[in-house]
């Protein structure tokens, strides 16, 4: 089954590795189209560092692996309006 249904994935989902892994695997199977914004990425990184003690290197790796695939350019301005 292939879907073109977009889903906004929030930081509270991306922070938890197990939940993030499941959702990204579902995305790989095209059950939905995962989307996030720069602000969501920033919040995810901030939470991982400040609350869960992840290093700069760890959070940079996560962002570099995922952000390009799921970032939706221009979406932040649409959400803010």
PDB file with one MODEL, atoms N, CA, C and O in Angstrom:
MODEL        1
ATOM      1  N   UNK A   1       0.839  -1.169   0.000  1.00  0.00           N
ATOM      2  CA  UNK A   1       0.000   0.000   0.000  1.00  0.00           C
ATOM      3  C   UNK A   1       0.888   1.237   0.000  1.00  0.00           C
ATOM      4  O   UNK A   1       1.800   1.349   0.819  1.00  0.00           O
ATOM      5  N   UNK A   2       0.627   2.161  -0.912  1.00  0.00           N
ATOM      6  CA  UNK A   2       1.370   3.417  -0.975  1.00  0.00           C
ATOM      7  C   UNK A   2       0.403   4.553  -0.708  1.00  0.00           C
ATOM      8  O   UNK A   2      -0.692   4.604  -1.268  1.00  0.00           O
ATOM      9  N   UNK A   3       0.827   5.467   0.161  1.00  0.00           N
ATOM     10  CA  UNK A   3      -0.030   6.574   0.556  1.00  0.00           C
ATOM     11  C   UNK A   3       0.649   7.898   0.269  1.00  0.00           C
ATOM     12  O   UNK A   3       1.875   8.003   0.315  1.00  0.00           O
ATOM     13  N   UNK A   4      -0.153   8.903  -0.026  1.00  0.00           N
ATOM     14  CA  UNK A   4       0.384  10.252  -0.179  1.00  0.00           C
ATOM     15  C   UNK A   4      -0.159  11.154   0.931  1.00  0.00           C
ATOM     16  O   UNK A   4      -0.245  12.372   0.771  1.00  0.00           O
ATOM     17  N   UNK A   5      -0.524  10.535   2.059  1.00  0.00           N
ATOM     18  CA  UNK A   5      -1.083  11.244   3.198  1.00  0.00           C
ATOM     19  C   UNK A   5       0.039  11.844   4.035  1.00  0.00           C
ATOM     20  O   UNK A   5       0.796  11.098   4.656  1.00  0.00           O
ATOM     21  N   UNK A   6       0.175  13.195   4.072  1.00  0.00           N
ATOM     22  CA  UNK A   6       1.250  13.804   4.855  1.00  0.00           C
ATOM     23  C   UNK A   6       0.928  13.822   6.345  1.00  0.00           C
ATOM     24  O   UNK A   6      -0.210  14.071   6.745  1.00  0.00           O
ATOM     25  N   UNK A   7       1.945  13.553   7.158  1.00  0.00           N
ATOM     26  CA  UNK A   7       1.796  13.555   8.614  1.00  0.00           C
ATOM     27  C   UNK A   7       2.881  14.439   9.211  1.00  0.00           C
ATOM     28  O   UNK A   7       4.069  14.229   8.965  1.00  0.00           O
ATOM     29  N   UNK A   8       2.464  15.440  10.005  1.00  0.00           N
ATOM     30  CA  UNK A   8       3.423  16.294  10.697  1.00  0.00           C
ATOM     31  C   UNK A   8       3.934  15.544  11.916  1.00  0.00           C
ATOM     32  O   UNK A   8       3.167  15.228  12.825  1.00  0.00           O
ATOM     33  N   UNK A   9       5.230  15.260  11.932  1.00  0.00           N
ATOM     34  CA  UNK A   9       5.858  14.526  13.020  1.00  0.00           C
ATOM     35  C   UNK A   9       6.468  15.542  13.979  1.00  0.00           C
ATOM     36  O   UNK A   9       7.373  16.285  13.599  1.00  0.00           O
ATOM     37  N   UNK A  10       5.985  15.582  15.214  1.00  0.00           N
ATOM     38  CA  UNK A  10       6.413  16.569  16.186  1.00  0.00           C
ATOM     39  C   UNK A  10       7.634  16.087  16.972  1.00  0.00           C
ATOM     40  O   UNK A  10       7.982  14.906  16.945  1.00  0.00           O
ATOM     41  N   UNK A  11       8.268  17.016  17.665  1.00  0.00           N
ATOM     42  CA  UNK A  11       9.464  16.714  18.446  1.00  0.00           C
ATOM     43  C   UNK A  11       9.208  15.661  19.511  1.00  0.00           C
ATOM     44  O   UNK A  11      10.080  14.835  19.780  1.00  0.00           O
ATOM     45  N   UNK A  12       8.038  15.673  20.118  1.00  0.00           N
ATOM     46  CA  UNK A  12       7.753  14.696  21.182  1.00  0.00           C
ATOM     47  C   UNK A  12       7.802  13.268  20.646  1.00  0.00           C
ATOM     48  O   UNK A  12       8.033  12.328  21.408  1.00  0.00           O
ATOM     49  N   UNK A  13       7.587  13.099  19.352  1.00  0.00           N
ATOM     50  CA  UNK A  13       7.682  11.781  18.729  1.00  0.00           C
ATOM     51  C   UNK A  13       9.125  11.480  18.343  1.00  0.00           C
ATOM     52  O   UNK A  13       9.590  10.353  18.508  1.00  0.00           O
ATOM     53  N   UNK A  14       9.829  12.477  17.834  1.00  0.00           N
ATOM     54  CA  UNK A  14      11.190  12.271  17.349  1.00  0.00           C
ATOM     55  C   UNK A  14      12.208  12.036  18.455  1.00  0.00           C
ATOM     56  O   UNK A  14      13.247  11.420  18.217  1.00  0.00           O
ATOM     57  N   UNK A  15      11.925  12.516  19.654  1.00  0.00           N
ATOM     58  CA  UNK A  15      12.859  12.372  20.770  1.00  0.00           C
ATOM     59  C   UNK A  15      13.008  10.913  21.181  1.00  0.00           C
ATOM     60  O   UNK A  15      14.111  10.473  21.503  1.00  0.00           O
ATOM     61  N   UNK A  16      11.934  10.175  21.176  1.00  0.00           N
ATOM     62  CA  UNK A  16      11.950   8.785  21.628  1.00  0.00           C
ATOM     63  C   UNK A  16      12.438   7.883  20.496  1.00  0.00           C
ATOM     64  O   UNK A  16      11.758   7.729  19.481  1.00  0.00           O
ATOM     65  N   UNK A  17      13.604   7.296  20.673  1.00  0.00           N
ATOM     66  CA  UNK A  17      14.242   6.524  19.607  1.00  0.00           C
ATOM     67  C   UNK A  17      13.360   5.386  19.089  1.00  0.00           C
ATOM     68  O   UNK A  17      13.286   5.180  17.877  1.00  0.00           O
ATOM     69  N   UNK A  18      12.702   4.657  19.957  1.00  0.00           N
ATOM     70  CA  UNK A  18      11.888   3.518  19.519  1.00  0.00           C
ATOM     71  C   UNK A  18      10.692   3.985  18.686  1.00  0.00           C
ATOM     72  O   UNK A  18      10.377   3.393  17.654  1.00  0.00           O
ATOM     73  N   UNK A  19      10.043   5.029  19.132  1.00  0.00           N
ATOM     74  CA  UNK A  19       8.886   5.561  18.382  1.00  0.00           C
ATOM     75  C   UNK A  19       9.366   6.140  17.054  1.00  0.00           C
ATOM     76  O   UNK A  19       8.754   5.909  16.011  1.00  0.00           O
ATOM     77  N   UNK A  20      10.462   6.891  17.098  1.00  0.00           N
ATOM     78  CA  UNK A  20      11.031   7.467  15.877  1.00  0.00           C
ATOM     79  C   UNK A  20      11.375   6.365  14.880  1.00  0.00           C
ATOM     80  O   UNK A  20      11.095   6.495  13.688  1.00  0.00           O
ATOM     81  N   UNK A  21      11.970   5.297  15.354  1.00  0.00           N
ATOM     82  CA  UNK A  21      12.353   4.190  14.480  1.00  0.00           C
ATOM     83  C   UNK A  21      11.135   3.552  13.813  1.00  0.00           C
ATOM     84  O   UNK A  21      11.147   3.288  12.610  1.00  0.00           O
ATOM     85  N   UNK A  22      10.101   3.310  14.586  1.00  0.00           N
ATOM     86  CA  UNK A  22       8.876   2.715  14.027  1.00  0.00           C
ATOM     87  C   UNK A  22       8.271   3.620  12.964  1.00  0.00           C
ATOM     88  O   UNK A  22       7.921   3.160  11.877  1.00  0.00           O
ATOM     89  N   UNK A  23       8.147   4.904  13.276  1.00  0.00           N
ATOM     90  CA  UNK A  23       7.550   5.826  12.317  1.00  0.00           C
ATOM     91  C   UNK A  23       8.370   5.951  11.034  1.00  0.00           C
ATOM     92  O   UNK A  23       7.813   6.001   9.938  1.00  0.00           O
ATOM     93  N   UNK A  24       9.690   6.001  11.177  1.00  0.00           N
ATOM     94  CA  UNK A  24      10.515   6.119   9.987  1.00  0.00           C
ATOM     95  C   UNK A  24      10.472   4.849   9.147  1.00  0.00           C
ATOM     96  O   UNK A  24      10.565   4.911   7.921  1.00  0.00           O
ATOM     97  N   UNK A  25      10.334   3.714   9.790  1.00  0.00           N
ATOM     98  CA  UNK A  25      10.175   2.462   9.029  1.00  0.00           C
ATOM     99  C   UNK A  25       8.838   2.423   8.282  1.00  0.00           C
ATOM    100  O   UNK A  25       8.757   1.932   7.156  1.00  0.00           O
ATOM    101  N   UNK A  26       7.800   2.945   8.921  1.00  0.00           N
ATOM    102  CA  UNK A  26       6.496   3.038   8.246  1.00  0.00           C
ATOM    103  C   UNK A  26       6.571   4.009   7.072  1.00  0.00           C
ATOM    104  O   UNK A  26       5.973   3.776   6.021  1.00  0.00           O
ATOM    105  N   UNK A  27       7.309   5.097   7.262  1.00  0.00           N
ATOM    106  CA  UNK A  27       7.510   6.049   6.185  1.00  0.00           C
ATOM    107  C   UNK A  27       8.237   5.389   5.009  1.00  0.00           C
ATOM    108  O   UNK A  27       7.873   5.597   3.851  1.00  0.00           O
ATOM    109  N   UNK A  28       9.268   4.591   5.315  1.00  0.00           N
ATOM    110  CA  UNK A  28      10.012   3.902   4.263  1.00  0.00           C
ATOM    111  C   UNK A  28       9.102   3.012   3.426  1.00  0.00           C
ATOM    112  O   UNK A  28       9.334   2.816   2.233  1.00  0.00           O
ATOM    113  N   UNK A  29       8.076   2.480   4.058  1.00  0.00           N
ATOM    114  CA  UNK A  29       7.115   1.613   3.349  1.00  0.00           C
ATOM    115  C   UNK A  29       6.001   2.420   2.688  1.00  0.00           C
ATOM    116  O   UNK A  29       5.067   1.860   2.114  1.00  0.00           O
ATOM    117  N   UNK A  30       6.115   3.738   2.779  1.00  0.00           N
ATOM    118  CA  UNK A  30       5.170   4.686   2.161  1.00  0.00           C
ATOM    119  C   UNK A  30       3.746   4.545   2.690  1.00  0.00           C
ATOM    120  O   UNK A  30       2.782   4.688   1.937  1.00  0.00           O
ATOM    121  N   UNK A  31       3.615   4.266   3.986  1.00  0.00           N
ATOM    122  CA  UNK A  31       2.296   4.237   4.594  1.00  0.00           C
ATOM    123  C   UNK A  31       1.799   5.644   4.902  1.00  0.00           C
ATOM    124  O   UNK A  31       0.604   5.863   5.097  1.00  0.00           O
ATOM    125  N   UNK A  32       2.732   6.593   4.943  1.00  0.00           N
ATOM    126  CA  UNK A  32       2.404   8.001   5.077  1.00  0.00           C
ATOM    127  C   UNK A  32       3.636   8.801   4.659  1.00  0.00           C
ATOM    128  O   UNK A  32       4.718   8.238   4.494  1.00  0.00           O
ATOM    129  N   UNK A  33       3.473  10.101   4.490  1.00  0.00           N
ATOM    130  CA  UNK A  33       4.580  10.984   4.165  1.00  0.00           C
ATOM    131  C   UNK A  33       4.950  11.782   5.409  1.00  0.00           C
ATOM    132  O   UNK A  33       4.190  12.651   5.836  1.00  0.00           O
ATOM    133  N   UNK A  34       6.087  11.499   5.982  1.00  0.00           N
ATOM    134  CA  UNK A  34       6.526  12.197   7.198  1.00  0.00           C
ATOM    135  C   UNK A  34       6.995  13.596   6.841  1.00  0.00           C
ATOM    136  O   UNK A  34       7.704  13.796   5.854  1.00  0.00           O
ATOM    137  N   UNK A  35       6.586  14.567   7.663  1.00  0.00           N
ATOM    138  CA  UNK A  35       6.989  15.953   7.474  1.00  0.00           C
ATOM    139  C   UNK A  35       7.352  16.565   8.819  1.00  0.00           C
ATOM    140  O   UNK A  35       6.757  16.228   9.842  1.00  0.00           O
ATOM    141  N   UNK A  36       8.343  17.476   8.813  1.00  0.00           N
ATOM    142  CA  UNK A  36       8.661  18.261   9.990  1.00  0.00           C
ATOM    143  C   UNK A  36       9.276  19.568   9.536  1.00  0.00           C
ATOM    144  O   UNK A  36       9.573  19.733   8.352  1.00  0.00           O
ATOM    145  N   UNK A  37       9.470  20.491  10.448  1.00  0.00           N
ATOM    146  CA  UNK A  37      10.000  21.808  10.126  1.00  0.00           C
ATOM    147  C   UNK A  37      11.333  22.024  10.839  1.00  0.00           C
ATOM    148  O   UNK A  37      11.748  21.212  11.665  1.00  0.00           O
ATOM    149  N   UNK A  38      11.992  23.125  10.507  1.00  0.00           N
ATOM    150  CA  UNK A  38      13.232  23.495  11.206  1.00  0.00           C
ATOM    151  C   UNK A  38      12.990  23.641  12.697  1.00  0.00           C
ATOM    152  O   UNK A  38      13.820  23.226  13.506  1.00  0.00           O
ATOM    153  N   UNK A  39      11.861  24.227  13.066  1.00  0.00           N
ATOM    154  CA  UNK A  39      11.544  24.433  14.478  1.00  0.00           C
ATOM    155  C   UNK A  39      11.385  23.114  15.217  1.00  0.00           C
ATOM    156  O   UNK A  39      11.806  22.997  16.368  1.00  0.00           O
ATOM    157  N   UNK A  40      10.788  22.128  14.576  1.00  0.00           N
ATOM    158  CA  UNK A  40      10.623  20.810  15.188  1.00  0.00           C
ATOM    159  C   UNK A  40      11.985  20.144  15.372  1.00  0.00           C
ATOM    160  O   UNK A  40      12.237  19.517  16.400  1.00  0.00           O
ATOM    161  N   UNK A  41      12.853  20.278  14.386  1.00  0.00           N
ATOM    162  CA  UNK A  41      14.201  19.719  14.502  1.00  0.00           C
ATOM    163  C   UNK A  41      14.944  20.391  15.650  1.00  0.00           C
ATOM    164  O   UNK A  41      15.589  19.716  16.452  1.00  0.00           O
ATOM    165  N   UNK A  42      14.856  21.711  15.732  1.00  0.00           N
ATOM    166  CA  UNK A  42      15.533  22.449  16.803  1.00  0.00           C
ATOM    167  C   UNK A  42      15.022  22.025  18.180  1.00  0.00           C
ATOM    168  O   UNK A  42      15.808  21.851  19.111  1.00  0.00           O
ATOM    169  N   UNK A  43      13.706  21.860  18.307  1.00  0.00           N
ATOM    170  CA  UNK A  43      13.137  21.422  19.583  1.00  0.00           C
ATOM    171  C   UNK A  43      13.587  20.006  19.931  1.00  0.00           C
ATOM    172  O   UNK A  43      13.871  19.710  21.092  1.00  0.00           O
ATOM    173  N   UNK A  44      13.649  19.150  18.947  1.00  0.00           N
ATOM    174  CA  UNK A  44      14.102  17.779  19.163  1.00  0.00           C
ATOM    175  C   UNK A  44      15.545  17.773  19.665  1.00  0.00           C
ATOM    176  O   UNK A  44      15.862  17.100  20.646  1.00  0.00           O
ATOM    177  N   UNK A  45      16.403  18.513  19.000  1.00  0.00           N
ATOM    178  CA  UNK A  45      17.817  18.588  19.387  1.00  0.00           C
ATOM    179  C   UNK A  45      17.955  19.162  20.796  1.00  0.00           C
ATOM    180  O   UNK A  45      18.709  18.638  21.616  1.00  0.00           O
ATOM    181  N   UNK A  46      17.227  20.233  21.067  1.00  0.00           N
ATOM    182  CA  UNK A  46      17.289  20.868  22.392  1.00  0.00           C
ATOM    183  C   UNK A  46      16.873  19.886  23.489  1.00  0.00           C
ATOM    184  O   UNK A  46      17.517  19.816  24.536  1.00  0.00           O
ATOM    185  N   UNK A  47      15.816  19.141  23.255  1.00  0.00           N
ATOM    186  CA  UNK A  47      15.337  18.166  24.242  1.00  0.00           C
ATOM    187  C   UNK A  47      16.337  17.032  24.421  1.00  0.00           C
ATOM    188  O   UNK A  47      16.623  16.622  25.546  1.00  0.00           O
ATOM    189  N   UNK A  48      16.866  16.526  23.314  1.00  0.00           N
ATOM    190  CA  UNK A  48      17.852  15.447  23.407  1.00  0.00           C
ATOM    191  C   UNK A  48      19.087  15.878  24.188  1.00  0.00           C
ATOM    192  O   UNK A  48      19.632  15.094  24.966  1.00  0.00           O
ATOM    193  N   UNK A  49      19.530  17.106  23.990  1.00  0.00           N
ATOM    194  CA  UNK A  49      20.723  17.595  24.689  1.00  0.00           C
ATOM    195  C   UNK A  49      20.429  17.955  26.143  1.00  0.00           C
ATOM    196  O   UNK A  49      21.099  17.481  27.060  1.00  0.00           O
ATOM    197  N   UNK A  50      19.414  18.801  26.339  1.00  0.00           N
ATOM    198  CA  UNK A  50      19.161  19.362  27.672  1.00  0.00           C
ATOM    199  C   UNK A  50      18.535  18.368  28.645  1.00  0.00           C
ATOM    200  O   UNK A  50      18.872  18.359  29.829  1.00  0.00           O
ATOM    201  N   UNK A  51      17.635  17.540  28.153  1.00  0.00           N
ATOM    202  CA  UNK A  51      16.914  16.643  29.056  1.00  0.00           C
ATOM    203  C   UNK A  51      17.432  15.214  29.052  1.00  0.00           C
ATOM    204  O   UNK A  51      17.295  14.496  30.042  1.00  0.00           O
ATOM    205  N   UNK A  52      18.029  14.800  27.936  1.00  0.00           N
ATOM    206  CA  UNK A  52      18.475  13.407  27.845  1.00  0.00           C
ATOM    207  C   UNK A  52      19.993  13.269  27.770  1.00  0.00           C
ATOM    208  O   UNK A  52      20.509  12.157  27.665  1.00  0.00           O
ATOM    209  N   UNK A  53      20.704  14.382  27.822  1.00  0.00           N
ATOM    210  CA  UNK A  53      22.159  14.348  27.905  1.00  0.00           C
ATOM    211  C   UNK A  53      22.890  13.885  26.655  1.00  0.00           C
ATOM    212  O   UNK A  53      24.031  13.431  26.746  1.00  0.00           O
ATOM    213  N   UNK A  54      22.258  13.989  25.491  1.00  0.00           N
ATOM    214  CA  UNK A  54      22.942  13.598  24.256  1.00  0.00           C
ATOM    215  C   UNK A  54      23.985  14.653  23.904  1.00  0.00           C
ATOM    216  O   UNK A  54      23.826  15.829  24.231  1.00  0.00           O
ATOM    217  N   UNK A  55      25.037  14.228  23.245  1.00  0.00           N
ATOM    218  CA  UNK A  55      26.120  15.137  22.873  1.00  0.00           C
ATOM    219  C   UNK A  55      25.788  15.861  21.569  1.00  0.00           C
ATOM    220  O   UNK A  55      24.875  15.478  20.836  1.00  0.00           O
ATOM    221  N   UNK A  56      26.548  16.903  21.306  1.00  0.00           N
ATOM    222  CA  UNK A  56      26.431  17.642  20.041  1.00  0.00           C
ATOM    223  C   UNK A  56      26.625  16.690  18.862  1.00  0.00           C
ATOM    224  O   UNK A  56      25.890  16.747  17.876  1.00  0.00           O
ATOM    225  N   UNK A  57      27.618  15.819  18.979  1.00  0.00           N
ATOM    226  CA  UNK A  57      27.919  14.866  17.905  1.00  0.00           C
ATOM    227  C   UNK A  57      26.733  13.930  17.653  1.00  0.00           C
ATOM    228  O   UNK A  57      26.391  13.660  16.502  1.00  0.00           O
ATOM    229  N   UNK A  58      26.114  13.440  18.709  1.00  0.00           N
ATOM    230  CA  UNK A  58      24.971  12.536  18.565  1.00  0.00           C
ATOM    231  C   UNK A  58      23.782  13.225  17.906  1.00  0.00           C
ATOM    232  O   UNK A  58      23.143  12.661  17.018  1.00  0.00           O
ATOM    233  N   UNK A  59      23.488  14.444  18.344  1.00  0.00           N
ATOM    234  CA  UNK A  59      22.337  15.138  17.767  1.00  0.00           C
ATOM    235  C   UNK A  59      22.623  15.590  16.340  1.00  0.00           C
ATOM    236  O   UNK A  59      21.725  15.582  15.498  1.00  0.00           O
ATOM    237  N   UNK A  60      23.857  15.981  16.061  1.00  0.00           N
ATOM    238  CA  UNK A  60      24.211  16.352  14.689  1.00  0.00           C
ATOM    239  C   UNK A  60      24.052  15.158  13.751  1.00  0.00           C
ATOM    240  O   UNK A  60      23.567  15.300  12.628  1.00  0.00           O
ATOM    241  N   UNK A  61      24.464  13.988  14.219  1.00  0.00           N
ATOM    242  CA  UNK A  61      24.334  12.773  13.416  1.00  0.00           C
ATOM    243  C   UNK A  61      22.866  12.492  13.088  1.00  0.00           C
ATOM    244  O   UNK A  61      22.527  12.190  11.943  1.00  0.00           O
ATOM    245  N   UNK A  62      22.007  12.591  14.089  1.00  0.00           N
ATOM    246  CA  UNK A  62      20.581  12.357  13.874  1.00  0.00           C
ATOM    247  C   UNK A  62      20.012  13.339  12.861  1.00  0.00           C
ATOM    248  O   UNK A  62      19.309  12.943  11.931  1.00  0.00           O
ATOM    249  N   UNK A  63      20.312  14.603  13.039  1.00  0.00           N
ATOM    250  CA  UNK A  63      19.790  15.626  12.135  1.00  0.00           C
ATOM    251  C   UNK A  63      20.315  15.419  10.721  1.00  0.00           C
ATOM    252  O   UNK A  63      19.558  15.513   9.755  1.00  0.00           O
ATOM    253  N   UNK A  64      21.599  15.139  10.600  1.00  0.00           N
ATOM    254  CA  UNK A  64      22.185  14.925   9.274  1.00  0.00           C
ATOM    255  C   UNK A  64      21.596  13.706   8.568  1.00  0.00           C
ATOM    256  O   UNK A  64      21.442  13.711   7.346  1.00  0.00           O
ATOM    257  N   UNK A  65      21.274  12.683   9.315  1.00  0.00           N
ATOM    258  CA  UNK A  65      20.706  11.474   8.712  1.00  0.00           C
ATOM    259  C   UNK A  65      19.256  11.657   8.276  1.00  0.00           C
ATOM    260  O   UNK A  65      18.823  11.061   7.290  1.00  0.00           O
ATOM    261  N   UNK A  66      18.516  12.471   8.999  1.00  0.00           N
ATOM    262  CA  UNK A  66      17.067  12.540   8.786  1.00  0.00           C
ATOM    263  C   UNK A  66      16.530  13.845   8.202  1.00  0.00           C
ATOM    264  O   UNK A  66      15.573  13.814   7.428  1.00  0.00           O
ATOM    265  N   UNK A  67      17.111  14.974   8.547  1.00  0.00           N
ATOM    266  CA  UNK A  67      16.497  16.269   8.236  1.00  0.00           C
ATOM    267  C   UNK A  67      16.280  16.497   6.747  1.00  0.00           C
ATOM    268  O   UNK A  67      15.224  16.993   6.353  1.00  0.00           O
ATOM    269  N   UNK A  68      17.229  16.154   5.930  1.00  0.00           N
ATOM    270  CA  UNK A  68      17.104  16.396   4.497  1.00  0.00           C
ATOM    271  C   UNK A  68      15.924  15.623   3.917  1.00  0.00           C
ATOM    272  O   UNK A  68      15.226  16.127   3.037  1.00  0.00           O
ATOM    273  N   UNK A  69      15.701  14.427   4.392  1.00  0.00           N
ATOM    274  CA  UNK A  69      14.623  13.587   3.881  1.00  0.00           C
ATOM    275  C   UNK A  69      13.252  14.131   4.268  1.00  0.00           C
ATOM    276  O   UNK A  69      12.336  14.142   3.446  1.00  0.00           O
ATOM    277  N   UNK A  70      13.105  14.581   5.510  1.00  0.00           N
ATOM    278  CA  UNK A  70      11.784  14.918   6.024  1.00  0.00           C
ATOM    279  C   UNK A  70      11.474  16.395   6.098  1.00  0.00           C
ATOM    280  O   UNK A  70      10.319  16.759   6.323  1.00  0.00           O
ATOM    281  N   UNK A  71      12.454  17.261   5.918  1.00  0.00           N
ATOM    282  CA  UNK A  71      12.214  18.701   6.008  1.00  0.00           C
ATOM    283  C   UNK A  71      11.316  19.152   4.872  1.00  0.00           C
ATOM    284  O   UNK A  71      11.539  18.795   3.715  1.00  0.00           O
ATOM    285  N   UNK A  72      10.315  19.926   5.199  1.00  0.00           N
ATOM    286  CA  UNK A  72       9.407  20.453   4.202  1.00  0.00           C
ATOM    287  C   UNK A  72       9.650  21.952   4.093  1.00  0.00           C
ATOM    288  O   UNK A  72       9.175  22.707   4.941  1.00  0.00           O
ATOM    289  N   UNK A  73      10.382  22.411   3.063  1.00  0.00           N
ATOM    290  CA  UNK A  73      10.706  23.826   2.944  1.00  0.00           C
ATOM    291  C   UNK A  73       9.460  24.696   2.898  1.00  0.00           C
ATOM    292  O   UNK A  73       8.477  24.361   2.237  1.00  0.00           O
ATOM    293  N   UNK A  74       9.513  25.813   3.606  1.00  0.00           N
ATOM    294  CA  UNK A  74       8.414  26.761   3.594  1.00  0.00           C
ATOM    295  C   UNK A  74       7.258  26.429   4.501  1.00  0.00           C
ATOM    296  O   UNK A  74       6.342  27.239   4.647  1.00  0.00           O
ATOM    297  N   UNK A  75       7.268  25.271   5.113  1.00  0.00           N
ATOM    298  CA  UNK A  75       6.140  24.846   5.929  1.00  0.00           C
ATOM    299  C   UNK A  75       6.029  25.672   7.203  1.00  0.00           C
ATOM    300  O   UNK A  75       4.921  25.907   7.686  1.00  0.00           O
ATOM    301  N   UNK A  76       7.138  26.111   7.749  1.00  0.00           N
ATOM    302  CA  UNK A  76       7.120  26.894   8.975  1.00  0.00           C
ATOM    303  C   UNK A  76       6.303  28.164   8.818  1.00  0.00           C
ATOM    304  O   UNK A  76       5.555  28.546   9.718  1.00  0.00           O
ATOM    305  N   UNK A  77       6.449  28.820   7.670  1.00  0.00           N
ATOM    306  CA  UNK A  77       5.711  30.066   7.458  1.00  0.00           C
ATOM    307  C   UNK A  77       4.223  29.797   7.311  1.00  0.00           C
ATOM    308  O   UNK A  77       3.409  30.642   7.685  1.00  0.00           O
ATOM    309  N   UNK A  78       3.856  28.661   6.784  1.00  0.00           N
ATOM    310  CA  UNK A  78       2.436  28.299   6.651  1.00  0.00           C
ATOM    311  C   UNK A  78       1.840  28.012   8.006  1.00  0.00           C
ATOM    312  O   UNK A  78       0.718  28.433   8.290  1.00  0.00           O
ATOM    313  N   UNK A  79       2.569  27.300   8.856  1.00  0.00           N
ATOM    314  CA  UNK A  79       2.067  26.958  10.187  1.00  0.00           C
ATOM    315  C   UNK A  79       1.906  28.207  11.030  1.00  0.00           C
ATOM    316  O   UNK A  79       0.947  28.313  11.795  1.00  0.00           O
ATOM    317  N   UNK A  80       2.831  29.165  10.906  1.00  0.00           N
ATOM    318  CA  UNK A  80       2.798  30.374  11.702  1.00  0.00           C
ATOM    319  C   UNK A  80       1.675  31.334  11.337  1.00  0.00           C
ATOM    320  O   UNK A  80       1.336  32.211  12.132  1.00  0.00           O
ATOM    321  N   UNK A  81       1.099  31.189  10.167  1.00  0.00           N
ATOM    322  CA  UNK A  81       0.063  32.149   9.731  1.00  0.00           C
ATOM    323  C   UNK A  81      -1.313  31.761  10.187  1.00  0.00           C
ATOM    324  O   UNK A  81      -2.280  32.466   9.899  1.00  0.00           O
TER     325      UNK A  81
ENDMDL
END
